[in-house]
Amino acid sequence: MNTESYPRPIAVAELDVNSRGRFISRTYSHLFCAITAFTLIEIFLFKTGMAETIARALLGTSWLLVMGGFVVVSWLASRVAHSAESKVAQYAALVGFVVAEAIIFVPLLYVADRFAPGAISSAAMVTFIAFVGLSLVAFYTRKDFSFLRGILCWGGIIALVAIVCGAIFGFNLGLGFSVIMVALAGGAILYDTSNILHHYPEDRYVGAALELFASVALMLWYVLRIFMSRR
């Protein structure tokens, strides 16, 4: 019987300065690659005309089914990225999640492109500024924002229930809901950044990048909806 024990991955906060810097650098380089890949996929889909086909297909399908499929993919990707020992599996989870995000964004981007010119670039700029600002808060204060976990979990559940009810009963959640969701996404960015600085195991930079990308994408989605509501 093999009784060999494997060393427990060291949390970021316990690493030396160089190792911590390397982990953070790897995380944000993977985040940059994920955002770049997402952008290139969207450009490809719109340039080839596939975006219109995808948008019409998704808009013509029950949004509950689309959202349910995305939630399942998100859960699987996050689980694999955080638990798989194989780096190949972790990267596959990140790639799969980026592709899923790119596809589910197509209808929103398609409508924005047609009926709200300039909204996409404005939303991207606001999201970028908010992300940088929130990241600086986490980096400079070095505060542990892990206390936000409960708030984010409950907020996410309430938001999901509201979205499902809106889809079933056909009512518009409105501008106020989008503003609340932007605030929730901002809290998620603070929470994720805090975990990157304090709690992630040293070998989970791919999973850390995935979570941060998901939070940024959530903010972009609702910032874009706010800009679209003004047109």
C-alpha positions in Angstrom: 0.0 0.0 0.0 1.3 3.4 -1.0 1.3 5.7 2.1 3.3 8.5 0.4 1.8 11.9 1.3 1.9 14.8 -1.1 2.8 18.3 0.2 -0.1 20.6 0.8 -0.1 23.5 -1.7 1.0 26.7 0.2 -1.4 29.6 0.4 -0.3 32.8 -1.3 0.0 34.7 2.0 2.6 32.1 3.2 4.8 32.4 0.2 8.0 34.5 0.1 7.9 37.8 -1.8 9.3 36.4 -5.1 7.0 33.4 -5.2 4.0 35.6 -4.3 4.9 38.0 -7.1 5.2 35.1 -9.5 1.8 33.7 -8.6 0.2 37.2 -9.0 2.0 37.7 -12.3 0.8 34.3 -13.6 -2.8 35.0 -12.6 -3.0 38.4 -14.3 -1.2 37.2 -17.4 -3.8 34.4 -17.7 -6.6 36.9 -17.1 -5.2 39.1 -19.9 -5.0 36.1 -22.2 -8.6 35.1 -21.3 -9.9 38.7 -22.0 -7.9 38.8 -25.3 -9.3 35.4 -26.4 -12.8 36.5 -25.5 -12.4 39.7 -27.6 -10.9 37.8 -30.6 -13.7 35.3 -30.5 -16.3 38.1 -30.6 -14.5 39.8 -33.4 -14.4 36.6 -35.4 -18.1 35.9 -34.8 -19.1 39.4 -35.9 -16.7 39.6 -38.9 -17.9 36.2 -40.3 -21.6 36.9 -39.7 -21.9 34.0 -37.3 -22.9 36.4 -34.5 -26.3 37.1 -36.1 -27.0 33.4 -36.5 -26.1 32.7 -32.9 -27.9 35.8 -31.6 -31.2 34.8 -33.4 -30.8 31.2 -32.3 -30.3 32.1 -28.6 -33.0 34.9 -28.7 -35.4 32.4 -30.2 -34.8 29.9 -27.4 -36.0 30.0 -23.9 -33.6 32.2 -22.0 -34.0 29.9 -19.0 -32.5 27.0 -21.0 -29.6 29.2 -22.2 -28.9 30.5 -18.7 -29.2 27.0 -17.2 -26.7 25.6 -19.7 -24.3 28.4 -18.9 -24.6 28.0 -15.2 -23.8 24.3 -15.6 -20.8 25.0 -17.8 -19.6 27.7 -15.3 -19.9 25.4 -12.4 -18.0 22.6 -14.1 -15.3 24.9 -15.4 -14.8 26.4 -11.9 -14.7 23.0 -10.2 -12.2 21.5 -12.7 -10.0 24.6 -12.5 -9.9 24.5 -8.7 -9.7 20.7 -8.2 -8.0 19.1 -11.1 -4.3 18.1 -10.7 -3.6 18.2 -14.4 -2.7 21.6 -15.8 -4.2 20.5 -19.1 -7.5 20.0 -17.4 -7.3 23.4 -15.7 -6.5 25.1 -19.0 -9.3 23.3 -20.7 -11.7 24.6 -18.1 -10.5 28.1 -18.6 -10.8 27.9 -22.4 -14.2 26.3 -22.2 -15.5 29.0 -19.8 -14.1 31.8 -22.1 -15.9 30.2 -25.1 -19.1 29.9 -23.2 -18.9 33.5 -22.0 -18.3 34.6 -25.6 -21.3 32.7 -26.9 -23.7 33.9 -24.2 -22.6 37.5 -24.8 -23.4 37.4 -28.5 -27.1 38.3 -28.3 -26.4 41.3 -26.0 -23.5 42.5 -28.2 -25.5 42.0 -31.3 -28.4 44.1 -30.1 -26.1 46.8 -28.7 -24.2 46.9 -32.0 -27.4 47.5 -33.9 -29.4 49.7 -31.7 -26.9 51.4 -29.3 -23.9 52.5 -31.3 -20.9 53.3 -29.1 -22.4 51.5 -26.1 -20.0 48.5 -26.3 -16.8 50.6 -26.3 -18.2 52.9 -23.5 -19.2 49.9 -21.4 -15.7 48.3 -21.9 -14.0 51.5 -20.9 -16.1 51.9 -17.7 -15.5 48.2 -16.8 -11.8 48.6 -17.3 -11.6 51.7 -15.1 -13.7 50.1 -12.4 -11.6 46.9 -12.5 -8.4 48.9 -12.2 -9.8 51.0 -9.4 -11.1 48.1 -7.4 -7.8 46.1 -7.9 -5.8 49.1 -6.6 -8.0 49.2 -3.5 -7.3 45.5 -2.8 -3.6 45.8 -3.6 -2.9 49.0 -1.6 -5.0 48.3 1.4 -4.0 44.6 1.5 -7.3 44.1 3.3 -8.8 40.6 3.4 -12.2 40.8 1.8 -13.1 37.2 2.4 -16.0 38.5 4.6 -17.7 39.4 1.3 -18.3 35.7 0.5 -21.6 35.4 2.3 -22.9 38.7 0.9 -21.9 37.6 -2.7 -23.5 34.2 -2.3 -26.8 35.5 -1.0 -26.7 38.4 -3.5 -26.1 35.9 -6.3 -29.0 33.6 -5.2 -31.4 36.6 -5.0 -30.3 37.8 -8.4 -30.7 34.4 -10.0 -34.2 34.1 -8.5 -35.1 37.5 -9.9 -33.7 36.7 -13.3 -35.7 33.4 -13.4 -38.9 35.1 -12.3 -38.4 37.8 -14.9 -37.9 35.2 -17.6 -41.0 33.2 -16.5 -43.4 36.1 -15.9 -42.0 38.3 -18.6 -41.2 41.5 -16.6 -38.2 43.7 -17.2 -35.9 43.9 -14.2 -35.0 47.5 -15.1 -32.1 49.9 -14.6 -32.0 49.5 -10.9 -31.4 45.8 -11.1 -28.5 46.4 -13.5 -26.9 49.0 -11.1 -27.2 46.5 -8.2 -25.6 43.8 -10.3 -22.7 46.1 -11.2 -22.2 46.7 -7.5 -22.3 42.9 -6.9 -19.7 42.4 -9.6 -17.5 45.0 -8.0 -17.7 43.2 -4.7 -16.8 40.0 -6.6 -13.7 41.6 -8.1 -12.6 42.8 -4.6 -13.2 39.3 -3.2 -11.4 37.6 -6.0 -8.4 40.0 -5.8 -8.2 39.5 -2.1 -8.1 35.8 -2.5 -5.4 36.1 -5.1 -3.4 38.1 -2.5 -4.1 35.9 0.5 -5.8 32.6 0.1 -5.3 30.8 -3.2 -2.9 27.8 -3.2 0.2 28.6 -5.1 -0.7 26.1 -8.0 -4.1 27.5 -8.7 -3.4 30.6 -10.8 -5.5 29.3 -13.7 -8.5 29.0 -11.4 -7.8 32.4 -9.9 -7.8 33.9 -13.4 -11.0 32.1 -14.3 -12.8 33.5 -11.2 -11.6 37.1 -11.9 -12.5 36.8 -15.6 -16.0 35.7 -14.6 -16.4 38.8 -12.3 -15.1 41.2 -15.0 -17.5 39.6 -17.5 -20.4 40.0 -15.1 -19.6 43.7 -14.6 -19.3 44.2 -18.4 -22.7 42.6 -19.0 -24.6 44.9 -16.7 -22.6 48.1 -17.4 -23.5 47.4 -21.1 -27.1 47.0 -20.2 -27.0 50.3 -18.4 -25.6 52.1 -21.4 -28.2 50.4 -23.7 -31.1 51.5 -21.4 -30.1 55.1 -22.2 -30.6 54.7 -26.0 
